[in-house]
Amino acid sequence: MLLQRLYRVVNSSRILQRAVVLKSIYPALKKESNMQIIRKLTIISPFTAMGIWGVAKNNDEDKTKELLSEADARFDRGDYKSLYDLLSKYKDSKDVEILWRLSRAIYKMSEMASDVEARKLIYEGHDLLRTALDIQEDHYAVHKWISIFLNSKSILEGTKAHIRESYNIKKHMQRALELKPGDAMLLYMLGCWCYEISNLAWYQRKIASVVFGEPPTSSFEEALMYHENAEKADPNFYSLNLLMLGKTYMKLDRKEDAIKYLKKAAEFPAKNDEDQKAKQEAQKLLSSI
């Protein structure tokens, strides 16, 4: 947790440490010797001491909840730098809920940073998520965000590295979906993975054959399945899912369906740069049909 415990009960010093805590609670005991305090503690109910510890523990939990609530509020407002400043003070806390949220902020910051700074941020976020994964393997958000960071990191390292990491990227997305079935964003991400693998250029396939022997495979049909399931799980949740539906239908020569979803993407109310880029690409594709 974020805050250190008020005291630790260990071996023979257990009673004395409790005495120190009680001294801070009862000023009248301040001038008494340790032995006097210990004698008094022998008549204190163990439930009293447990109550003191319980209050301290509850205070820690409440402060952590407040911190995470504030972090989520800043993320929703797009205050990524202030969110980073807020959480980075606790990056050594070993709290998984803090680590993945900090990494999420780092990723958003990397999207607006220079190439040099973005590279540093991607590696920083990736390392934090590796730490989080070592602490807790069964956290869906950790797997979700490490797949995103692995994708970005491998792109920075070149085509060969990107293809080499493709299996791990999909593995983490699938594990996240196991831990949170029906998550629309994870379904969208898996759809994008299948689309990308199916759309590899010939030279990329050649590299993949050298790297793997049997390179990763998928199909536009599989990509469509994931994007359709994402839309069923949460209709109109994401402009890019609408765009990918249109693009995947185009690859499958389903023109009417492609036009339907490209129009939806083009008409989607833009709330951020992602939405605006999706609108522009959808409009461009519509004009080419």
Number of C-alpha atoms within 10 A of each C-alpha: 16 17 14 11 11 12 13 11 11 10 7 8 11 12 16 17 16 20 21 16 15 17 17 11 12 9 9 9 17 14 10 10 9 15 11 12 20 17 11 12 17 10 8 11 9 10 9 10 15 11 11 15 17 12 11 17 16 11 13 18 15 12 14 18 13 12 16 17 12 14 23 16 13 18 20 10 9 15 16 20 14 14 21 20 12 16 18 15 10 16 16 12 14 17 17 22 16 24 25 27 23 25 27 24 25 23 24 18 20 20 13 10 14 11 12 9 13 20 16 15 23 24 17 15 25 24 16 21 26 17 17 22 18 10 13 14 12 13 18 20 21 29 26 23 23 27 25 20 24 21 21 19 20 18 15 15 11 11 14 15 16 19 25 18 18 19 14 15 25 20 16 20 25 21 18 23 21 13 15 14 13 15 16 23 19 22 25 26 23 23 28 22 22 23 24 16 20 19 15 14 10 9 9 15 18 13 16 22 14 12 14 11 10 9 17 17 12 15 15 21 17 17 26 24 19 24 30 20 17 26 20 13 15 13 13 15 14 19 25 23 27 30 26 25 28 28 24 24 23 19 17 13 11 13 14 12 16 25 20 15 21 29 18 18 30 24 15 18 12 15 9 9 9 13 20 18 16 24 25 14 17 27 17 13 19 16 8 7 9
